[in-house]
Amino acid sequence: MTGNRIEIDGRLLGQPQVRITPAGTPVLRFTVECGTPGEELRLGIVMTGEAALTAEKVLELGRQVKVIGRMRALKGSFKTDAGFEVVAASIEPTEPE
């Protein structure tokens, strides 16, 4: 089976934002900085559904996180350096290395 899967470890930039769509679906958005010094990459992360509300409770500015999900082309105004975003299937806080 082939697919679009990405796993990243990074530092949370800014405050996570949860919005509720008109249909009542929670949508969590935040930005993660990952990469090595001098080669940093900022990636937008989005998660929907009840998992988004659960994830928001453990996220805080500067926190290290591990995100597993898939990539998609970026649409709208939530732009990052990369031109794409990660649709998260799971988000876990981690300890810095």
KOLLUMZA-642165 format. One record per residue (C-alpha): chain; residue in three letters; x, y, z. Coordinates in nm, 4 decimals, m for minus. Example, Ala and Ser with C-alpha at 12.3 -4.5 7.8 and 13.67 -1.06 7.14 Angstrom:
// residues 2
NODE  chain  res        px        py        pz
NODE      A  ALA    1.2300   m0.4500    0.7800
NODE      A  SER    1.3670   m0.1060    0.7140
This chain:
// residues 97
NODE  chain  res        px        py        pz
NODE      A  MET    0.0000    0.0000    0.0000
NODE      A  THR    0.1337    0.3433   m0.0866
NODE      A  GLY    0.0199    0.6677    0.0607
NODE      A  ASN    0.0850    1.0155    0.1765
NODE      A  ARG    0.2225    0.9948    0.5336
NODE      A  ILE    0.4445    1.2298    0.7288
NODE      A  GLU    0.5787    1.2175    1.0835
NODE      A  ILE    0.7410    1.5291    1.2287
NODE      A  ASP    0.8830    1.6439    1.5594
NODE      A  GLY    0.8880    2.0152    1.6183
NODE      A  ARG    0.8265    2.3119    1.8446
NODE      A  LEU    0.4869    2.4779    1.8649
NODE      A  LEU    0.4901    2.8380    1.7400
NODE      A  GLY    0.2095    3.0701    1.8452
NODE      A  GLN   m0.1075    2.9774    2.0242
NODE      A  PRO   m0.3196    2.6942    1.8799
NODE      A  GLN   m0.6575    2.8096    1.7482
NODE      A  VAL   m0.9785    2.6069    1.7577
NODE      A  ARG   m1.2741    2.7204    1.5541
NODE      A  ILE   m1.6086    2.5557    1.5083
NODE      A  THR   m1.7440    2.5270    1.1535
NODE      A  PRO   m2.1087    2.6147    1.0799
NODE      A  ALA   m2.1732    2.2382    1.0722
NODE      A  GLY   m2.0361    2.2124    1.4288
NODE      A  THR   m1.7003    2.0480    1.3486
NODE      A  PRO   m1.4045    2.1616    1.5624
NODE      A  VAL   m1.0966    2.2610    1.3577
NODE      A  LEU   m0.7586    2.3023    1.5336
NODE      A  ARG   m0.4773    2.4947    1.3597
NODE      A  PHE   m0.1233    2.5749    1.4686
NODE      A  THR    0.2287    2.6042    1.3308
NODE      A  VAL    0.5246    2.3822    1.4127
NODE      A  GLU    0.8890    2.4697    1.3516
NODE      A  CYS    1.1083    2.1714    1.2729
NODE      A  GLY    1.4470    2.1079    1.1160
NODE      A  THR    1.8036    2.1779    1.2146
NODE      A  PRO    1.9475    2.5242    1.2929
NODE      A  GLY    1.9826    2.7169    0.9707
NODE      A  GLU    1.7411    2.4811    0.7946
NODE      A  GLU    1.4233    2.5431    0.9952
NODE      A  LEU    1.0889    2.4767    0.8324
NODE      A  ARG    0.7540    2.6062    0.9519
NODE      A  LEU    0.4619    2.3769    0.8831
NODE      A  GLY    0.0940    2.4484    0.9333
NODE      A  ILE   m0.0932    2.1718    1.1142
NODE      A  VAL   m0.4691    2.1163    1.0991
NODE      A  MET   m0.6817    1.8597    1.2822
NODE      A  THR   m1.0590    1.8216    1.2797
NODE      A  GLY   m1.3212    1.6535    1.4953
NODE      A  GLU   m1.3301    1.5726    1.8640
NODE      A  ALA   m0.9593    1.4769    1.8539
NODE      A  ALA   m0.8860    1.8452    1.7837
NODE      A  LEU   m1.0481    1.9478    2.1121
NODE      A  THR   m0.8526    1.6832    2.3020
NODE      A  ALA   m0.5220    1.7834    2.1393
NODE      A  GLU   m0.5768    2.1538    2.2126
NODE      A  LYS   m0.5817    2.0826    2.5868
NODE      A  VAL   m0.2196    1.9554    2.5869
NODE      A  LEU   m0.0694    2.2130    2.3498
NODE      A  GLU    0.1097    2.5248    2.4664
NODE      A  LEU    0.3429    2.7776    2.3080
NODE      A  GLY    0.6990    2.6444    2.2707
NODE      A  ARG    0.6011    2.2848    2.3490
NODE      A  GLN    0.7700    2.0019    2.1575
NODE      A  VAL    0.5163    1.7910    1.9696
NODE      A  LYS    0.5100    1.4858    1.7459
NODE      A  VAL    0.2596    1.5030    1.4607
NODE      A  ILE    0.1616    1.2138    1.2356
NODE      A  GLY   m0.0576    1.2831    0.9361
NODE      A  ARG   m0.0645    1.3498    0.5640
NODE      A  MET    0.0361    1.6427    0.3457
NODE      A  ARG   m0.2027    1.8526    0.1388
NODE      A  ALA   m0.1694    2.1608   m0.0791
NODE      A  LEU   m0.2312    2.4799    0.1176
NODE      A  LYS   m0.5512    2.6708    0.0507
NODE      A  GLY   m0.6800    2.9877    0.2117
NODE      A  SER   m0.4983    3.2342    0.4349
NODE      A  PHE   m0.3244    3.0027    0.6882
NODE      A  LYS    0.0048    3.0256    0.4967
NODE      A  THR    0.3433    2.8957    0.6071
NODE      A  ASP    0.6887    2.8870    0.4491
NODE      A  ALA    0.6160    2.5577    0.2756
NODE      A  GLY    0.2982    2.6112    0.0663
NODE      A  PHE    0.1380    2.2996    0.2129
NODE      A  GLU    0.0051    2.1850    0.5480
NODE      A  VAL   m0.0120    1.8669    0.7495
NODE      A  VAL   m0.3532    1.7144    0.8188
NODE      A  ALA   m0.2895    1.5533    1.1553
NODE      A  ALA   m0.4165    1.2094    1.2500
NODE      A  SER   m0.2405    1.2283    1.5890
NODE      A  ILE   m0.0651    1.4936    1.7959
NODE      A  GLU    0.1406    1.4117    2.1041
NODE      A  PRO    0.3441    1.6372    2.3311
NODE      A  THR    0.7069    1.5192    2.3605
NODE      A  GLU    1.0133    1.6070    2.5616
NODE      A  PRO    1.2883    1.8120    2.3928
NODE      A  GLU    1.5935    1.6123    2.2830
